[in-house]
Amino acid sequence: MNKFADRLKELRSAKGITQTDLAKALTVDQRTISNWEKGIREPNFDTLLTVSKFFGESTDYLLGNEDY
């Protein structure tokens, strides 16, 4: 189970935005978001920080090192 994939999809859905919306906000391709949510790929460190700031969550939470 890929915690990042699950949490990204959960956070995106809770915010009510599409993969395309998130891709535009993070300046990545929609396919990138899809691959992250499927657990095929993961973002690099800098992008992980950007995702963290966008959702207001810690990187530890996104990576599954914290639960709250």
Summary of the structure (lengths in Angstrom):
residues: 68
radius of gyration: 10.7
end to end distance: 18.1
largest distance: 29.5
contacts: 165
relative contact order: 0.19
helix: 66%
strand: 0%
